[in-house]
Amino acid sequence: MNRTRWVFFAIVGLALALVVAAVVVFDLLPFGKQDTTIAGEVIDTSQPVRVTVVAAQSVEPWVREAADQFNGEEHILEDTGQTIQVTIIPMDGLAAKSRFEREEMDPVPTAWIPDSRYLTELVNATFKERLGRDVFLTDGEYRGRPIAITLLAWGIYESRAQALEQAGAINWQLIHDAAMNADGWDALGGSEEWGFFKLAISSPRKNASGLGAMVAMAGEYYDKTSVSVDDVDSNDFQDWMADIMSSMSDLSGGAYTVQDLALFGYTTGDAGQLLESDLLVNMEGIQTRWADPLRIVYPQYVTWFDFPFTVWIGPETSADQKNSALVFEEFLLSEPIQQRALAYGLRPVSPTVPVEGPDSLFTRWQSQGAQAVIPRTTAMRPPDRQVLQDLLRFFDLRVAGR
């Protein structure tokens, strides 16, 4: 072999040695790839664990703010040393329930924060029939845990409240009578210029609070906390409920009715049973846009929304993602983040965080009826699947279909 070839192979060998050395050094540096073997699985610890959380729309702004802070603080999954990155996807609980049941969640989120725990129970029932197991747990470390609460309350313009209260306390029966009065507000103690009474509730097809309002109607009509299929299928009850809902200004129903009240005022409605948190968040917008302030009135039968943080336990997400979701859940339950919930009109679940305080919308809007302590404790029980389906069928045929 001549001298030229020796020189050539020497140069090639030196270049290969330099490449190998560079790779080794790169792996050893902090910014290089760092593999860790855990339980036989090789994990690239330089990459974050990515957690996706689908959150109900009423709680999503608070959860998103918390996720931004969480991501900025670079929280670590202790098992692997990886950072955790959380992505929040807003979605109404009813829409998420349908997508889970139709297996249209792609990709499947690591965790779900629905409006109420009964939605996870309904999804579980579907998968129990299909797979023979739950996909959201009710016990153990992955169990669903409420992260904040709110309830349905009456939101009514002050002038309208004063007129209606001449006939008694504001409830669904009083609303029914107002809706059926052919002479309008002039006969209800108000002004002829107000026209006819208009109800504002969210569409039960677009927002879980609208369906909750229909359940509340049934509870008050039958004077009980739990309603059955026979109750909601009764012709007398459905005729009574149709009378009330015929007064909706938009028979198809809006998804964000409280925002519409703030933006469009009386054209959206005179009164409605809506989420307390949404009423509180939009109170300032209503105060600044309209001369007539909105008042909050608490119903006899309280419908609670508890926003449980529920981890998907199927194989579509890894154990590291599930455990990382628990780290974020604990962050949401920490005292500082629970304190921030008050600024979004939500009631903290932490016993160490009082509902009243300097940053609390409950304190700010006490003059408009907001109450830190609910005066009544009669709570509606979660409805079963068939009750919900029959109420939605009624809405489609007799309200939205008009």
C-alpha positions as CSV (number, residue, x, y, z in Angstrom):
1,M,0.0,0.0,0.0
2,N,1.6,3.3,-1.1
3,R,2.1,6.3,1.1
4,T,-0.9,8.3,-0.3
5,R,-3.3,5.5,0.7
6,W,-1.9,5.4,4.2
7,V,-2.4,9.1,4.5
8,F,-6.0,8.9,3.2
9,F,-7.0,6.1,5.7
10,A,-5.4,8.0,8.5
11,I,-7.4,11.1,7.8
12,V,-10.6,9.1,7.5
13,G,-9.9,7.3,10.8
14,L,-9.2,10.6,12.5
15,A,-12.4,12.1,11.2
16,L,-14.4,9.1,12.5
17,A,-12.7,9.3,15.9
18,L,-13.6,13.0,16.1
19,V,-17.3,12.2,15.3
20,V,-17.5,9.5,17.9
21,A,-15.9,11.8,20.5
22,A,-18.3,14.6,19.6
23,V,-21.3,12.3,20.1
24,V,-20.0,11.1,23.5
25,V,-19.3,14.6,24.7
26,F,-22.8,15.9,23.4
27,D,-24.5,13.1,25.4
28,L,-22.6,14.1,28.5
29,L,-23.4,17.8,28.3
30,P,-26.7,19.1,29.9
31,F,-28.2,19.9,26.6
32,G,-27.4,16.6,25.1
33,K,-29.6,13.5,24.9
34,Q,-29.7,11.7,28.2
35,D,-31.1,8.2,28.2
36,T,-32.3,6.5,31.4
37,T,-33.5,3.0,31.7
38,I,-36.5,2.5,34.0
39,A,-38.2,-0.9,34.3
40,G,-36.5,-2.0,31.1
41,E,-37.7,1.0,29.1
42,V,-35.2,3.5,27.7
43,I,-36.4,7.1,28.4
44,D,-34.9,10.2,26.8
45,T,-34.9,12.4,29.9
46,S,-33.9,15.5,27.9
47,Q,-37.5,15.6,26.6
48,P,-40.4,16.8,28.7
49,V,-43.4,14.6,29.6
50,R,-46.3,16.1,27.7
51,V,-49.7,16.1,29.5
52,T,-52.9,17.1,27.8
53,V,-55.9,18.2,29.8
54,V,-59.4,18.7,28.4
55,A,-61.1,21.3,30.7
56,A,-64.8,22.5,30.9
57,Q,-65.1,26.0,29.5
58,S,-66.2,27.6,32.7
59,V,-63.1,26.5,34.6
60,E,-60.7,26.6,31.6
61,P,-59.4,30.2,32.0
62,W,-58.3,29.5,35.6
63,V,-56.8,26.1,34.7
64,R,-55.0,27.6,31.7
65,E,-53.5,30.4,33.9
66,A,-52.4,27.8,36.3
67,A,-50.9,25.6,33.5
68,D,-48.9,28.6,32.2
69,Q,-47.4,29.2,35.6
70,F,-46.8,25.5,36.1
71,N,-45.0,25.2,32.8
72,G,-42.9,28.3,33.6
73,E,-41.8,26.9,36.9
74,E,-40.5,23.7,35.2
75,H,-41.9,21.1,37.5
76,I,-40.2,17.7,37.5
77,L,-41.5,14.1,37.4
78,E,-39.4,12.6,40.2
79,D,-39.3,9.1,38.8
80,T,-37.5,10.2,35.6
81,G,-36.2,13.7,36.3
82,Q,-38.1,15.0,33.3
83,T,-39.8,18.3,33.2
84,I,-43.6,18.3,32.7
85,Q,-45.4,20.4,30.1
86,V,-49.2,20.8,30.3
87,T,-51.5,21.7,27.4
88,I,-55.1,22.8,28.1
89,I,-57.9,22.2,25.6
90,P,-61.3,23.9,26.4
91,M,-64.3,21.7,25.7
92,D,-67.8,21.7,27.2
93,G,-68.5,18.6,29.3
94,L,-71.3,17.3,27.1
95,A,-69.2,17.6,24.0
96,A,-66.3,15.9,25.6
97,K,-68.6,13.1,26.9
98,S,-69.9,12.4,23.4
99,R,-66.4,12.4,21.9
100,F,-65.2,10.0,24.5
101,E,-68.1,7.7,24.0
102,R,-67.7,7.7,20.2
103,E,-64.0,7.2,20.6
104,E,-63.3,10.4,18.7
105,M,-60.8,11.9,21.2
106,D,-57.6,11.9,19.0
107,P,-55.3,11.9,20.8
108,V,-56.9,10.7,24.0
109,P,-56.1,13.4,26.7
110,T,-54.2,12.5,29.8
111,A,-56.9,14.0,32.0
112,W,-60.4,15.5,31.8
113,I,-61.9,18.2,33.9
114,P,-65.7,18.0,33.2
115,D,-68.3,20.2,34.6
116,S,-69.6,17.6,37.0
117,R,-68.6,14.1,38.2
118,Y,-71.8,12.6,36.8
119,L,-70.4,13.1,33.3
120,T,-67.4,10.8,34.1
121,E,-69.8,8.3,35.6
122,L,-71.8,8.3,32.3
123,V,-68.6,7.8,30.2
124,N,-67.6,5.0,32.6
125,A,-71.0,3.3,32.1
126,T,-70.5,3.3,28.4
127,F,-67.0,1.8,28.5
128,K,-68.1,-0.7,31.2
129,E,-70.5,-2.2,28.7
130,R,-67.9,-2.0,25.9
131,L,-64.7,-3.0,27.6
132,G,-65.8,-4.5,30.9
133,R,-63.9,-1.9,32.9
134,D,-63.9,1.8,33.9
135,V,-61.7,4.4,32.2
136,F,-62.0,6.9,35.0
137,L,-61.5,5.7,38.6
138,T,-63.5,6.6,41.7
139,D,-60.9,5.5,44.2
140,G,-57.1,5.2,44.5
141,E,-54.5,7.7,43.5
142,Y,-56.0,8.2,40.1
143,R,-59.5,8.9,41.4
144,G,-61.4,11.9,40.3
145,R,-61.0,14.8,42.7
146,P,-62.9,18.2,42.5
147,I,-60.6,21.1,42.0
148,A,-63.2,23.9,42.4
149,I,-67.0,24.2,42.6
150,T,-69.8,26.5,41.4
151,L,-73.6,26.2,41.2
152,L,-76.6,27.4,39.2
153,A,-78.0,30.7,40.4
154,W,-80.6,33.2,39.1
155,G,-79.1,36.1,37.2
156,I,-81.8,38.8,36.8
157,Y,-81.7,42.5,36.0
158,E,-82.5,44.6,39.1
159,S,-85.6,46.3,37.6
160,R,-87.0,43.0,36.5
161,A,-86.4,41.4,39.9
162,Q,-88.2,44.2,41.7
163,A,-91.2,43.8,39.4
164,L,-91.4,40.0,39.7
165,E,-90.9,40.0,43.5
166,Q,-94.2,41.8,43.9
167,A,-95.7,38.4,43.2
168,G,-93.4,36.3,45.3
169,A,-89.9,34.8,45.5
170,I,-88.1,34.2,42.2
171,N,-88.4,30.5,41.2
172,W,-89.3,28.5,38.2
173,Q,-93.0,28.7,38.9
174,L,-92.8,32.5,39.0
175,I,-90.7,32.5,35.8
176,H,-93.4,30.2,34.2
177,D,-96.2,32.6,35.1
178,A,-94.1,35.5,33.7
179,A,-93.4,33.7,30.5
180,M,-97.1,32.9,30.0
181,N,-98.4,36.4,30.7
182,A,-99.9,37.5,27.4
183,D,-99.8,41.2,28.4
184,G,-96.1,41.2,29.1
185,W,-94.2,43.3,31.6
186,D,-96.9,45.9,31.9
187,A,-99.0,43.3,33.6
188,L,-96.1,42.0,35.7
189,G,-95.5,45.2,37.5
190,G,-92.9,46.5,35.0
191,S,-92.8,48.8,32.1
192,E,-94.7,48.3,28.9
193,E,-91.5,49.3,27.0
194,W,-89.9,46.1,28.2
195,G,-92.1,44.0,26.0
196,F,-92.6,40.3,27.0
197,F,-90.6,38.3,29.5
198,K,-87.5,36.6,28.0
199,L,-85.7,33.7,29.5
200,A,-81.9,33.3,29.2
201,I,-80.4,29.8,29.7
202,S,-77.5,28.1,27.9
203,S,-78.4,25.6,25.2
204,P,-78.4,22.1,26.8
205,R,-76.9,20.9,23.5
206,K,-74.0,23.2,23.8
207,N,-73.4,23.7,27.5
208,A,-73.8,21.4,30.6
209,S,-75.3,24.3,32.6
210,G,-78.3,24.5,30.2
211,L,-79.0,20.8,30.8
212,G,-78.6,21.4,34.6
213,A,-81.2,24.1,34.4
214,M,-83.7,21.7,32.9
215,V,-83.0,19.2,35.7
216,A,-83.5,22.0,38.2
217,M,-86.9,22.8,36.6
218,A,-87.9,19.2,37.2
219,G,-86.7,19.2,40.8
220,E,-88.7,22.3,41.6
221,Y,-91.8,21.1,39.7
222,Y,-91.9,17.8,41.7
223,D,-90.4,19.4,44.9
224,K,-87.7,16.7,45.2
225,T,-84.0,16.4,44.7
226,S,-84.0,13.3,42.5
227,V,-86.0,13.1,39.3
228,S,-86.8,9.9,37.3
229,V,-87.5,9.1,33.6
230,D,-91.2,9.0,34.4
231,D,-91.0,12.4,35.9
232,V,-89.3,14.1,32.9
233,D,-91.5,12.2,30.4
234,S,-94.7,13.3,32.0
235,N,-96.9,15.3,29.5
236,D,-97.9,17.7,32.2
237,F,-94.3,18.5,33.2
238,Q,-93.2,18.7,29.6
239,D,-96.0,21.1,28.7
240,W,-95.1,23.3,31.8
241,M,-91.4,23.2,30.8
242,A,-92.2,24.1,27.2
243,D,-94.2,27.1,28.4
244,I,-91.1,28.4,30.2
245,M,-88.6,27.7,27.4
246,S,-90.9,29.2,24.8
247,S,-89.9,32.6,26.3
248,M,-86.3,32.2,25.2
249,S,-85.3,34.9,22.8
250,D,-83.1,32.4,20.9
251,L,-85.0,29.1,20.8
252,S,-81.9,27.2,19.7
253,G,-80.1,28.5,22.8
254,G,-76.7,30.0,23.1
255,A,-73.6,28.4,24.5
256,Y,-72.4,31.4,26.4
257,T,-75.5,33.1,27.6
258,V,-73.9,35.2,30.4
259,Q,-71.5,36.7,28.0
260,D,-74.4,37.5,25.7
261,L,-76.2,39.2,28.7
262,A,-73.1,41.3,29.2
263,L,-72.8,42.2,25.5
264,F,-76.4,42.5,24.3
265,G,-78.3,43.1,27.5
266,Y,-82.1,42.7,27.6
267,T,-82.3,41.4,24.0
268,T,-80.6,38.2,25.3
269,G,-83.0,37.9,28.3
270,D,-84.5,39.4,31.4
271,A,-83.5,36.5,33.8
272,G,-82.0,33.1,33.7
273,Q,-80.6,30.3,35.8
274,L,-76.9,30.3,35.0
275,L,-73.5,29.3,36.5
276,E,-72.7,31.5,39.4
277,S,-69.0,31.7,38.3
278,D,-70.0,33.0,34.9
279,L,-72.4,35.6,36.4
280,L,-69.6,36.8,38.7
281,V,-67.0,37.0,35.9
282,N,-69.3,39.0,33.6
283,M,-70.8,41.2,36.3
284,E,-68.4,44.1,35.6
285,G,-69.1,44.0,31.9
286,I,-72.9,44.2,32.6
287,Q,-72.4,47.0,35.1
288,T,-70.3,49.1,32.7
289,R,-72.5,48.5,29.6
290,W,-76.0,48.7,31.1
291,A,-77.6,51.1,33.5
292,D,-79.6,48.3,35.0
293,P,-77.3,46.1,37.2
294,L,-77.7,42.3,37.4
295,R,-78.7,40.7,40.7
296,I,-77.8,37.1,41.8
297,V,-80.5,35.1,43.5
298,Y,-80.0,31.6,44.9
299,P,-82.6,28.9,44.1
300,Q,-84.3,26.6,46.6
301,Y,-82.8,23.5,44.8
302,V,-79.1,24.0,44.3
303,T,-77.4,22.3,41.3
304,W,-73.6,21.9,42.0
305,F,-70.8,21.7,39.5
306,D,-67.7,20.2,41.0
307,F,-65.1,20.0,38.1
308,P,-63.4,16.8,39.0
309,F,-59.8,16.3,37.8
310,T,-60.0,12.8,36.3
311,V,-57.1,10.8,34.8
312,W,-57.6,8.5,31.8
313,I,-56.4,5.1,32.8
314,G,-56.4,3.4,29.4
315,P,-53.2,2.3,27.6
316,E,-53.4,5.3,25.2
317,T,-51.4,7.4,27.7
318,S,-48.2,6.3,29.5
319,A,-47.6,5.8,33.2
320,D,-45.3,8.8,33.2
321,Q,-48.1,11.0,31.6
322,K,-50.6,9.7,34.2
323,N,-48.2,10.5,37.1
324,S,-47.3,13.8,35.6
325,A,-51.0,14.7,35.5
326,L,-51.2,14.0,39.2
327,V,-48.4,16.5,39.8
328,F,-50.4,19.1,38.0
329,E,-53.5,18.1,39.9
330,E,-51.7,18.8,43.2
331,F,-50.6,22.1,41.8
332,L,-54.2,23.1,41.1
333,L,-55.1,22.1,44.7
334,S,-52.3,24.1,46.2
335,E,-53.3,27.1,48.3
336,P,-52.0,29.9,46.0
337,I,-53.7,28.4,42.9
338,Q,-56.9,27.8,44.9
339,Q,-56.8,31.4,46.0
340,R,-56.6,32.5,42.3
341,A,-59.9,30.6,41.6
342,L,-61.7,33.3,43.5
343,A,-60.8,35.8,40.8
344,Y,-62.7,33.6,38.3
345,G,-65.8,33.4,40.4
346,L,-65.1,29.8,41.5
347,R,-65.4,28.4,45.0
348,P,-62.1,26.8,46.2
349,V,-62.3,23.2,47.4
350,S,-59.3,23.8,49.8
351,P,-60.6,24.2,53.3
352,T,-57.7,26.7,54.0
353,V,-58.9,29.2,51.4
354,P,-61.9,31.3,52.5
355,V,-64.5,32.3,49.8
356,E,-64.3,35.9,51.0
357,G,-61.2,37.9,50.6
358,P,-59.6,40.9,48.8
359,D,-59.4,39.2,45.4
360,S,-62.7,37.4,45.7
361,L,-65.5,38.2,43.3
362,F,-67.9,37.1,46.0
363,T,-66.7,40.0,48.2
364,R,-66.7,42.4,45.3
365,W,-70.3,41.7,44.2
366,Q,-72.0,41.2,47.6
367,S,-74.1,44.3,46.9
368,Q,-75.5,42.4,43.9
369,G,-76.5,39.3,45.9
370,A,-73.3,37.2,45.8
371,Q,-73.1,35.1,48.9
372,A,-70.0,33.3,50.3
373,V,-72.2,30.9,52.3
374,I,-75.2,29.4,50.5
375,P,-78.3,29.9,52.6
376,R,-79.9,26.6,51.5
377,T,-78.5,23.1,51.4
378,T,-81.0,21.3,49.3
379,A,-78.9,19.8,46.5
380,M,-80.1,18.2,43.3
381,R,-78.8,14.7,42.8
382,P,-77.0,13.8,39.5
383,P,-79.5,12.6,36.9
384,D,-79.0,9.2,35.1
385,R,-78.3,8.8,31.4
386,Q,-81.9,8.1,30.4
387,V,-83.1,11.2,32.2
388,L,-80.6,13.4,30.3
389,Q,-81.3,11.8,27.0
390,D,-85.1,12.3,27.4
391,L,-84.5,16.0,28.4
392,L,-82.3,16.5,25.3
393,R,-84.9,14.8,23.1
394,F,-87.6,17.1,24.5
395,F,-85.4,20.2,23.8
396,D,-84.7,19.1,20.2
397,L,-88.4,18.4,19.4
398,R,-90.2,21.1,21.4
399,V,-87.8,24.0,21.8
400,A,-85.0,24.0,19.2
401,G,-87.3,22.5,16.5
402,R,-89.8,25.4,16.7
